[in-house]
Amino acid sequence: MPIPQVKQTLVGQPNAKPKMSVVIRSEAIQQLIRDMVASKEVAETVTSEILYMCGINPKLGECDIGSLIISAVRINKSGLPALMDYYYLIPRNVKGNMMAMFQISYRGLLQLCYGTGAYKFITAVPVRDGEYKGRDELTAEPVVRFYKSSEEAEKHHVVGYYGVFILANTGLTKAVYWTVKDIEKHRDTYAKSYGNGKETDLWRDKPTDMALKTVLINLIRRWGVLTKEMAEIVKYDSAVETKDGAIIYPDNPNGNPDEPD
């Protein structure tokens, strides 16, 4: 789905940058959105979501409008609720152009998993010191025994993250465990924006959410059920598209990884 090329100019005001509300409501842009979705009503929903997201983060209004449209259409088609805690749109400088980069949140990923109907249970949680017991001697699955109360758990620091699912039809259960060092190595390798102080940085601002999401994506990619819609969301997570349809991961110079090194 290559990014549509759109000129953001106003007749009679060649040096003025138009407001996003003006650009997005222009007939040319509205027709472009209608061509990408199922109906005029859906196009209006996508338009409203773009304006809502730009209201939350005004810097998105400086992004290439085509990248905003592509991201909003993809979110709409995924079935994710139009709520910012299910996903993030982040401005990124890509080869001198400001682009909107889509990132799904841990909560959004859970929503997609349960929406497939394939999972009886799926979650990822922090593991406190003393809870990880090693690997099962027969299955090699990680063994975790959680403290019975949150009060007891909070006395101990987080040492890792545990993800687990049970499939609805077969009862298949699979789990993964990443240590804090695994997570930090993954973050330092694939999150270029971490710690630079210049850009929106989810690893800095929402470290637990990002750690849980990383573990969950690793789990479902290795053993889980991925619908076509989920696979597309995971593929374009942390990505932007160029005008010729190429996929670039601004924060992940090495691509879109699925497991720790």
N, C-alpha and C positions, 0 to 999 in steps of 0.2 A: 504494500500500500504506500507508494511513493508520496512524499509531501507535496501538496499542491503549491504552485508558485503564485503568490498573491502580492500585488503592489499595495502598500499601505500609504496612499497619498490622497490628498483632498484637492478637488478642482479649485483653482484660484488661490490655493495656499501651498505652493510648492515646497516651502521651507518648514511648514508646520507638521508636527506629528499628530495624526488624528487619534482621538480617543478610541479605545477598544470597543466601546459600546456603539460608536459610529461605524467602525470598520466591520464588525461582526454582523451588523444589521443591514449592511448594504446588500442590494439584490444579487450582485455577483457572488458574494460569499454565501448568502442564503441558498442560492441555487447549487453552489458547490457542495454544501452540507447535505441538501436534499438528495443530491445524486449519490451520496455515500451511505444513506440510511434508508429505512423502509417507508417512511411517510413524512409528511409535513409536520405532523405532531412530534415525531421523534426528532426532527431537525430543530424544532423549537426547544425541546428538552436539552439537546446538545448545546444549543446557543446559550440557554440559561445557565447550564453548568459551567461553560467557559467564563461567562461574566461573573458567576459566583466565585470561581477559583481565582480569577484576577482580582476580585474584591478582597479575598483572603490574603493573597500575596500580590501586591501591585507590580512587583518586578516581572510577573508573568506577562503583563501587558506590554513589556518590551521585547518579548520573544517573537520569533517568526510565527505568524498566525497559522501557517500550515501545520507546524508541529503541534500547536494547541488543538487544532481541529482533529488531527489524527489521534492524539491522545484521548480527547473527549469522546470521539466516536468509538474507540477501542474500549474505553471504560463502559460506555453505554451498552455495547454489544455483549460485554462480559456478564452483565446482569448485576454488577456491583452497585450497591446503593450510592446515591450521589452525596456521600458524606466523606469529609476529608480524612477521617480516621481509618477508612478502608483503603486509601491509597494516597500518594503524594504526587504533585506535579512540581518539579523543581527547575528553576532557570539554570541553564548551563551554557557556558561559552564554548562553542564547538567550531574550531577553525575560524574564529573571528565573528561568528554569528551566534546570537542568543537564541537558544532552542529550549523547548519545554521537554524535560525528561520525566518519563513516567516511572514511578516506583510503587509497587503494591506493598501494603503493610502486612504485618503478621495477622491482624484481625481480618483483613481482606482475603488473605490466602486461606484462612480457616473457612470463611464464608463460601468461597469457591469450592472447597473440598466437600463441605456438607451439602452444597447445592447439587453435586453429582449424584447423590443417593448411594454412592459406592462405599461410604465410610460409616460404620456403626459408631466409631469413636476415633478421634484424632486430636492430638494436642502436642504442645511443646512447653516445657517448664524449666526454670532454673533448678539446679541441683546444689544443695548446700554441703558443706564439709561434713563428712561422715555418712552421707546418704548413698553415695556410689559404692557398690560392693564388688565391682569387677565384672567378669563375664561368665555367663552360664557355661558349665563344663561341657554340656552336650550341644547346645545350639550356638554358642558364642555370642548370644544376645547380651547387651548390657543389662546388669541387674541393679536396680535402684530401690531402696527402701526409705520412703519419705518419713520425716518426723510427723508425729500424730497431730501436732498443733502448730499453728503459725507462730505462736509465741516462742515455742521451742526452736523452730526453724530459724527465726530471725536472730537467734543467738549465734548463728554460724554464718560464715561468709560463703558467697557463691563460688563454686569451684568448676562448674560446668553447666551444660544444657542437655536435656533429655527430650527426644521426640519419639512418639509412639502412635501407631494406628492399629485399628481392628477393622477389617473389611466386612461389610454387611452380609454379603452372600456366602463367602467361604469361611469367615472367621479367622482368616490369616492375620497374624499379628507380627509386626516388624517394628524394630526400635533402633535408634542411633543415639550415641552419646558423644558430645564434643566437649573437651576441656576448655577452660577459659583461654589457655594458650592456643588451642586450635582456632578459636574464634578470633583472637587477636592477630594471629598469622594470616587468616583469611581476610580480615579487615585491612591490614597493612598492605596486603598484596593487591587487593581488588578495589579498594576504596580510595581513589586518588585525592578526593576532597577532604579526607579525614585530617583534622588538625591544622588545615592551612589558614583558618580564620577568615577566609575571604568569601566562602560560598555557603549555601545552605548545607548543613552537615548532619545527616540523620544518625550517623554513628556517634557523633558527639552529643546530639540533642535527645536521641531515643535509643540508647545503646542496648537496652534489654529487648525492645521490640525488634531491632535489627538482628540481634543474636538468635532470638526465637525463630524469626522468619528464615534465617540462614539454615538453621537445623531442620526446619520443616520442609523447605525446598529440597534440601539434600535427601531427606527421607522419602518424599513422594516421587522424586525423580528416579531414585534407585529401585523402589519396590511398589510404589503406589499406583493408583488409577488416575490417569490424566485424560480428561476429555479434550476435544479439539480446542474448545474455548479456553480451558485452563492452560493448555500447552502454549497457546499464543500469548496469553498474559505472562507466563513464566519466561517465554522467549524474549519478549520485549521489556521485561523488568529491567530498570536502570538503563534503558536504551533510548536513543533518538534515531530518526531516519533522515537520510539526506534526500535531496530532491530527486535523485535517481533511484531511490529505494534501498540504498545500502544501509545496513544497521551498524550504528556506532555506540559503544558503551563508554561514555565520557569518564565515568568513575572507575571503570574496569578495563585498564589498558590490555589485559590479557584475555578479554572475552567475558562470557557469562558462565562462571564456574558452577559446578554442582556438588563438589565434595572437597574436603580439606586435603592439602598436599601431604 
